[in-house]
Amino acid sequence: MGEQKSPSLWNRNFLLLWQGQLVSSLGDNFYAIALGFWVLEKTGSTGLMGTLMAVSTLPRVLISPFAGVWVDRSERRSLLITMDIIRGLASAGIGLAALAGHLEIWMVFAVGIILSICGSFFGPAVSSSIPDIVPKEKIVQANSVFSLAYNGSSIIGTAAGGFLYQALKAPLLFLFDGLSYIFSAAAILFMKIPAIKHQTQKVSFFQDMKAGLLFVKKFNGLKYSFLIFGVLNFFANIGFFLMLPMFQKIPALGAAKYGVVMGVLTGGSFMGYLMASTIDIPIRKRFTAFYLGALLSAACMALFPVRINIIYMSVMAALIGLSIAVVNALISAVMQITVPQDMRGKVFGLLGTMAGSLTPIAFAVGGWLGEVFPIRPLMSVCFILTFGVFFILIFVPSIIRFFNFDPSKQKLEDIM
């Protein structure tokens, strides 16, 4: 008998979803760069730019739990297409308004809110759909390949965005973003995403939402992971927030070297996702790979501000990007493998809220602490705390069982 072929990751449905996200993500990067330059040219206010970012982030934080429930109760393909069309029309609308010379700040704020609301539905719907369109043994690779698209478009967008803004100006880049969403919607139109099979009889919206909360509460590995990742995000975001002020305040560094280090960080992340997409990590080794990657990333973060040397900092940044990519790919895959199909939207929505809700607080706390304490030691302390939180994971058996869950040999009840 010939050797049996393993199922392919690059089936028609996955390829359509991936290419749509690659193009729309590239459009998002161009849009972000064009928007930043346009707002600064229009108002000269960095404070207004910060307010716009906060206003654009808040709806996703507030709506994600409700959006997750909606995803689990909806036909996901239609929901994805609808969200892409709305975002495409919104982005193209301000592009046309800018071309006509009628674009106002309030319009940009309104579109930011629309994009954020649509994103709060779109994200959980994509995360919920991936396990249903790829073989189970390819879920880690699928998440890594998706992240490669986002990172690759970020690298291209960062490198080319400024040049394209000078050559084409904001209106055409806004239009490109709008068209990229329409392209994504057109790709999804030709997909087939299996319908969600509910394990219980249909209940009301808020009963469904309560079921998601009770599921997370009952599932100790998932619950403790949520809590620990929330704390990790808080300390890590303070440290990352302080990077830009550190580069600004130290004469030997500056904006140009900050750009170099951030580019290396993104490149390291790209390589990490590439590794995760090509290497099959055995189920029993998933927690070990996650744990070592987490400790490496936190250690390199803590060491990053120790020496003011661009080569040293670039090496640390590359290792940070690479290890964080592996960690993120494993987290997403494990959640998709362990969480039942009819709970994925709710769980991913709750995770989005928990992770996102602490970000504005971390930025505010980081800004205040940066005024009071020296930035470099403060960054190291925050990242050492991150390392400490990661370190204690090995003493939480429910999290280890959660990461090493094998659906072919275990029932979910065995690890809850």
JOSULFEN-V300144 format. One record per backbone hydrogen bond with DSSP energy under -1.0 kcal/mol. NH is the residue of the N-H (numbers start at 1). CO is the residue of the C=O. Records with the same first field share a line. If there is no record, write none. Layout:
# JOSULFEN-V300144
NH = CO  CO
This chain:
# JOSULFEN-V300144
11 = 9
15 = 11
16 = 12
17 = 13
18 = 14
19 = 15
20 = 16
21 = 17
22 = 18
23 = 19
24 = 20
25 = 21
26 = 22
27 = 23
28 = 24
29 = 25
30 = 26
31 = 27
32 = 28
33 = 29
34 = 30
35 = 31
36 = 32
37 = 33
38 = 34
39 = 35
40 = 36
41 = 37
42 = 38
43 = 39
44 = 40
49 = 45
50 = 46
51 = 47
52 = 48
53 = 49
54 = 50
55 = 51
56 = 52
57 = 53
58 = 54
61 = 57
62 = 58
63 = 59
64 = 60
67 = 63
68 = 64
69 = 65
70 = 66
71 = 67
72 = 68
74 = 71
79 = 75
80 = 76
81 = 77
82 = 78
83 = 79
84 = 80
85 = 81
86 = 82
87 = 83
88 = 84
89 = 85
90 = 86
91 = 87
92 = 88
93 = 89
94 = 90
95 = 91
96 = 92
97 = 93
98 = 94
99 = 95
100 = 96
101 = 98
102 = 97
108 = 104
109 = 105
110 = 106
111 = 107
112 = 108
113 = 109
114 = 110
115 = 111
116 = 112
117 = 113
118 = 114
119 = 115
120 = 116
122 = 118
123 = 119
125 = 121
126 = 122
127 = 123
128 = 124
129 = 125
130 = 126
132 = 129
133 = 130
138 = 135
139 = 136
142 = 138
143 = 139
144 = 140
145 = 141
146 = 142
147 = 143
148 = 144
149 = 145
150 = 146
151 = 147
152 = 148
153 = 149
154 = 150
155 = 151
156 = 152
157 = 153
158 = 154
159 = 155
160 = 156
161 = 157
164 = 160
165 = 161
166 = 162
167 = 163
168 = 164
169 = 165
173 = 169
174 = 170
175 = 171
176 = 172
177 = 173
178 = 174
179 = 175
180 = 176
181 = 177
182 = 178
183 = 179
184 = 180
185 = 181
186 = 182
187 = 183
188 = 184
189 = 185
190 = 187
191 = 188
208 = 204
209 = 205
210 = 206
211 = 207
212 = 208
213 = 209
214 = 210
215 = 211
216 = 212
217 = 213
218 = 214
219 = 215
220 = 218
223 = 219
224 = 220
225 = 221
226 = 222
227 = 223
228 = 224
229 = 225
230 = 226
231 = 227
232 = 228
233 = 229
234 = 230
235 = 231
236 = 232
237 = 233
238 = 234
239 = 235
240 = 236
241 = 237
242 = 238
243 = 240
246 = 242
247 = 243
248 = 244
249 = 245
250 = 246
253 = 250
254 = 247
258 = 254
259 = 255
260 = 256
261 = 257
262 = 258
263 = 259
264 = 260
265 = 261
266 = 262
267 = 263
268 = 264
269 = 265
270 = 266
271 = 267
272 = 268
273 = 269
274 = 270
275 = 271
276 = 272
277 = 273
278 = 275
279 = 275
285 = 282
286 = 283
289 = 285
290 = 286
291 = 287
292 = 288
293 = 289
294 = 290
295 = 291
296 = 292
297 = 293
298 = 294
299 = 295
300 = 296
301 = 297
302 = 298
303 = 299
304 = 300
306 = 303
309 = 307
313 = 309
314 = 310
315 = 311
316 = 312
317 = 313
318 = 314
319 = 315
320 = 316
321 = 317
322 = 318
323 = 319
324 = 320
325 = 321
326 = 322
327 = 323
328 = 324
329 = 325
330 = 326
331 = 327
332 = 328
333 = 329
334 = 330
335 = 331
336 = 332
337 = 333
338 = 334
339 = 335
343 = 340
347 = 343
348 = 344
349 = 345
350 = 346
351 = 347
352 = 348
353 = 349
354 = 350
355 = 351
356 = 352
357 = 353
362 = 358
363 = 359
364 = 360
365 = 361
366 = 362
367 = 363
368 = 364
369 = 365
370 = 366
373 = 369
378 = 374
379 = 375
380 = 376
381 = 377
382 = 378
383 = 379
384 = 380
385 = 381
386 = 382
387 = 383
388 = 384
389 = 385
390 = 386
391 = 387
392 = 388
393 = 390
394 = 391
395 = 392
396 = 393
399 = 396
400 = 396
401 = 397
402 = 398
403 = 399
404 = 400
409 = 406
410 = 406
414 = 411
415 = 412
